[in-house]
Amino acid sequence: LGATGSAKTSSLAYPLTMQLIRIHANDPERKLGGLIMDPKGNYAHFVREQMARAGRADDFFEIALDDEVYTNVLERPDLNAPALAGHFFDAIKNYQGEGHHDPFWRQEALDLATQAIRAIRLVQGREPTSRNIYRVGTSYEQFEPWIKEAQTLAASARDRVRGGTAEPGDLALIEEAESLAFWANEKLAKLDV
């Protein structure tokens, strides 16, 4: 909207933010919420102050590296593992740029992220975090315990199926664990890195 130093923030962003914070501030059903991206770090202080002035201090949450509040951008149970891995891979490219121009290594990295996501979902029963994917996918030695845990879960599921006490999802768990173990043994363990 204007050049650096042309007073965009003080003349437009601050007044609009103050108004939005105050709209229906005392009505829990109608008050507004939002997400503000603040790469420079100075806008958050203004928003926190305005939230307090509007009686909404408890509605303010700052997501920062050194804070207790965090978000998992990979919390997408609606996406299958390859689709989520694609988003994860795109985020890494945005942060780091293109490291390898060889399409083989790009595809291998995407495949590794996909399998790490599958392992984490299977073993922990929840969505992965970037930290999980990095730790699981660092090396075969890091991935191996996840495969073993998945196989243990699958063995228990097989016992339930054989015993007639199968739980919902047991057959899918068995299939997923077998597929993951096959990938790890036939591809990951043999990958020359």
C-alpha positions in Angstrom: 0.0 0.0 0.0 2.9 2.3 0.4 6.7 2.7 0.7 8.6 1.9 3.8 8.2 4.8 6.3 5.0 6.1 4.8 3.0 5.6 8.0 1.0 2.7 6.8 1.0 1.0 10.2 0.3 4.0 12.4 -2.3 5.5 10.1 -4.1 2.4 8.9 -3.2 -0.8 10.5 -3.3 0.4 14.2 -6.7 2.1 14.0 -8.3 -0.8 12.1 -6.8 -3.3 14.6 -8.1 -1.3 17.5 -11.6 -1.2 16.0 -11.6 -4.9 15.2 -10.5 -5.8 18.8 -13.3 -3.7 20.3 -16.2 -4.9 18.0 -18.5 -6.9 20.4 -15.6 -7.2 22.9 -18.0 -8.0 25.7 -20.1 -10.6 23.7 -18.4 -14.0 23.8 -20.6 -15.2 20.9 -19.8 -12.3 18.6 -16.4 -10.9 19.4 -13.9 -11.3 16.7 -10.8 -13.5 16.6 -7.9 -13.5 14.2 -4.3 -14.4 13.5 -1.8 -11.6 13.1 1.6 -12.4 11.5 4.3 -10.2 13.0 7.7 -10.9 11.5 9.3 -7.8 12.9 7.9 -8.4 16.4 6.6 -4.9 17.2 3.0 -5.3 16.2 2.3 -8.0 18.8 3.1 -5.5 21.6 0.5 -3.1 20.3 -2.1 -5.8 19.9 -1.5 -7.2 23.4 -1.9 -3.6 24.8 -5.1 -3.0 22.9 -6.6 -6.4 23.9 -6.0 -5.4 27.6 -7.6 -2.0 27.1 -10.6 -3.7 25.5 -10.9 -6.1 28.5 -9.8 -9.0 26.3 -6.3 -9.7 27.8 -7.3 -13.4 28.3 -8.1 -13.7 24.6 -4.5 -12.8 23.5 -2.1 -15.7 22.7 1.3 -15.1 21.3 2.9 -18.0 19.4 6.7 -17.6 19.6 9.7 -19.8 19.8 10.3 -19.0 23.4 6.7 -19.2 24.6 4.4 -21.8 26.1 1.8 -21.4 23.3 2.5 -23.2 20.1 0.8 -24.5 17.1 1.4 -27.5 15.0 1.1 -26.5 11.3 1.0 -30.2 10.5 -2.2 -30.9 12.4 -4.0 -32.0 9.4 -5.7 -35.4 10.0 -7.8 -34.7 6.9 -4.8 -35.2 4.6 -3.2 -38.5 3.8 0.5 -38.9 4.5 1.7 -38.0 0.9 -0.3 -34.9 0.8 0.8 -33.8 4.3 4.4 -34.6 3.3 4.0 -32.4 0.3 3.0 -29.4 2.5 5.9 -30.2 4.9 8.3 -30.3 1.9 6.9 -27.0 0.5 7.4 -25.3 3.9 11.0 -26.5 4.0 11.6 -25.1 0.5 10.1 -21.8 1.6 12.5 -21.6 4.5 15.6 -23.0 3.0 15.2 -22.7 -0.8 15.9 -25.5 -3.2 18.9 -27.5 -1.9 19.1 -30.2 -4.5 18.3 -29.6 -8.1 18.4 -33.3 -8.8 14.8 -34.5 -8.9 15.8 -37.9 -7.5 16.8 -36.4 -4.1 13.7 -34.2 -4.0 11.5 -37.3 -4.5 13.4 -39.3 -2.0 13.1 -36.5 0.6 9.3 -36.4 0.0 9.1 -40.1 0.2 11.0 -40.1 3.5 8.7 -37.4 5.0 5.7 -39.4 3.9 6.9 -42.6 5.6 7.9 -40.7 8.7 4.4 -39.2 8.9 2.9 -42.7 8.5 5.1 -44.1 11.3 4.3 -41.3 13.7 0.6 -41.5 13.1 0.6 -45.2 13.5 2.8 -45.5 16.6 1.7 -42.3 18.5 -1.9 -42.1 17.2 -1.6 -38.4 16.6 -0.5 -35.9 14.0 3.3 -35.4 13.6 5.3 -32.3 14.4 8.2 -31.0 12.3 10.5 -32.1 15.2 9.1 -35.6 15.0 9.5 -35.9 11.3 13.1 -34.6 11.5 14.0 -37.1 14.3 12.3 -40.1 12.7 13.8 -39.3 9.3 17.4 -38.5 10.3 18.7 -42.0 9.6 17.8 -45.7 9.3 18.9 -46.1 12.9 16.4 -43.4 14.0 13.6 -44.9 11.9 14.1 -48.5 13.0 12.6 -48.2 16.5 9.5 -46.7 15.0 9.2 -49.7 12.6 9.6 -52.1 15.6 7.0 -50.3 17.6 4.6 -50.4 14.6 5.2 -54.1 14.3 4.5 -54.6 18.0 1.2 -52.8 17.6 0.4 -54.8 14.5 1.1 -58.1 16.4 -1.3 -57.1 19.1 -3.9 -56.3 16.5 -3.3 -59.6 14.7 -3.9 -61.4 18.1 -7.2 -59.6 18.6 -8.3 -60.4 15.0 -7.4 -64.1 15.5 -9.1 -64.2 18.9 -12.3 -62.6 17.6 -11.9 -59.4 19.6 -10.8 -57.1 16.8 -11.1 -53.4 17.5 -12.1 -50.9 14.8 -9.1 -50.1 12.8 -7.1 -53.2 13.6 -7.0 -54.5 10.0 -5.9 -51.1 8.7 -3.2 -50.9 11.4 -1.9 -54.3 10.4 -1.8 -53.3 6.7 -0.2 -50.0 7.5 2.5 -51.5 9.7 3.3 -54.2 7.1 3.6 -51.6 4.3 5.8 -49.4 6.5 8.1 -52.3 7.4 8.4 -53.3 3.7 9.3 -49.7 2.7 11.9 -49.5 5.5 13.5 -52.9 4.7 13.4 -52.7 0.9 14.1 -49.0 0.3 15.3 -47.1 3.3 17.8 -49.6 4.6 19.3 -49.9 1.1 19.4 -46.2 0.2 22.9 -45.0 -0.5 23.2 -41.6 1.2 
